[in-house]
Amino acid sequence: MSERKQAIADYMRRSHAATWPVLSALTEAVLPLPVFGDGEALWSIGDLVGHLADAESGLLGQVQRLLAGKATVPENFDLDRWNRSAVRRSKGRPLSDLLDLILKGHQEALTTLEATDEASLDRSGRHASGEILTVEGFFRRMADHRREHTGDIELALKGQASPG
């Protein structure tokens, strides 16, 4: 593996090492705790875990489409609507299933990174937010996204949620 790809993989692994102990220690009992509001609804810890499970595979799908020379997301993609829908779809799923999806997404991202040729790391495409990212940027965004929301979960567990 090249130094560059190794640096990206290490970044992703450090993020996983920092977040996985928090996520894997969650119990069904804490899932209803509030985390924050998105303007339409209050998100709970369970909602955020469902969002992370969806986002890990969603971001990887964007990378895979970018590598295949396809559009990463449709032109009229509405990230907020997608996220609310993903949270609704995850309702009632066992925590263990959601955690399995997060872990699987992480492992598949590392496998995809390893199989990606060096030059393709600089290909750019539109992230679901509308921002233009390189393939490397997508991989790093996966790690940052999980760290950010795991931090939100940690605050909620400490009773410091930030509703609305």
N, C-alpha and C positions, 0 to 999 in steps of 0.2 A: 504494500500500500504506500502511496506517495506521502511525503511529509504533509502536504496540504490536506489530503483526505484523512490522514491520521489525526491531524489537528481538529478537523470537523468531528470525526468519530469520538475523539477524546472529549470535546465540548459536549456532545450529546450524552456520552456516558457519565460525565460529571453531573450534568443536569439530572439524569436518571438516578444517580447515586444520592443526590440531594433530595429528590422528590419522592422516590419510591418508598422509603421508610415511612413517610407521612401518609401516603396514599394507602399502602398495604396494611397500616395499623388502624385504618378507619373501621368502624363497626356500623351495622345497620342502625343502631341506636342514635348515632350522631348525624345521620343523613338528613333529618328534617331541620337541623340548625340553619338559621338564615346566614347568608354570606353578603349579598348586595342586591340592589335593584337594578334592572336594566331599562327603566323607564316605563315598562308595561307590567312587570311582575317582579316579585322578590325571588331571587335564586337561593336555593338551599345548598348545603354541601352535596347532597345527592344529585341535585341538578348540575352542579359544577363537575362532579365526577362523570356524569353522563355526557356532558359537553366535552370533557377531555377525551373520553373514549371515542367520541365521534370525530373530534378535531385531529387526533393522532392519525387516523386512517384518512381523513379528508385532506390533510396537508400532504400526506404521502401520495395520495391520488393526484394531487396537483403536480407534484414532482414527476410522477410517472407520465402524466400527460405532457408535461413540458419536455421531458426527455424524448418522448415519442413524436415531438413536433406538433402537438395538438394544443388547442386552447386549454388553459388551466381551469377556467370557469367561464360560464356563459357571460356574454356582454352585460346582460341585465341582472346579474347575480346580486341578490340582497342578503348580505351576510347576517344582519340582525334577524331577518325572517328565518333564514336557515338555522341559526343557532337556537331560536325559540322552538322550531320544529324538532330539532335534534334532542332538545331537553324533553319535549313531550314524548318523543319516541322512546326515550330511555326510562321513563317513569315505570315503576314496577319491576324493572329488571333487577335481578339480584346483584348486590355489590360485587360479588366474586366474578360475575360475568363481565361487568364493566371494567374491573381491574385486569381481567384476562385480555380484554380488547386493548387496553392501554399498553400492557406489556407486549402483546403481539405487534402492535403498531410500532413500538420502539425497536423491537428486534427486526421487523421488516424494513424499517428505515435504515438501520445499520447495514442490512444485507443489500439494499438498493444502493446505498452510498458506496459500498465496496465494489459493486458491479458497474458503477458509473465511471466512464473514462474522464480523465483529467480535464480535457477541453470542455466537456459538457457541464462542468461545474460553473462555467461562466455564462451559460445560456440564461436568458431572462424571460420572465413571464409575469402575468398579473396574479398576484395573491388575491384571495377572496375579499380582502379589505379594499382592493383597488390599487394597492401599492405594487410597484414593479420590483421583483426580487430575482436574484440569480438562483440557480439550483442550490448553490452553497447557502445563500440567504434563506431559502426555504428550510433546509435542514437545521440551520441555526434558529430559525423562527420556531420550529417544533419544540426545541429545547427551551427557548425563552418563554413560550406560551405556557408550557407545563410548569415552569418555575413560578411564573407570575400567578397562575391560578392556584398552585399549591400554597403559595404565600397567602393568598386570600383565604384558603381553607384553614391554614394555621391560625390566622387572626380570628376567624369565626370560632374555632375550637377554644380560643382564649377568651371568648365573649366579646370580641372587638369587631364584630361585623359592621359593615358600613352601608346599611340600607339606604337606597335611593340617593 
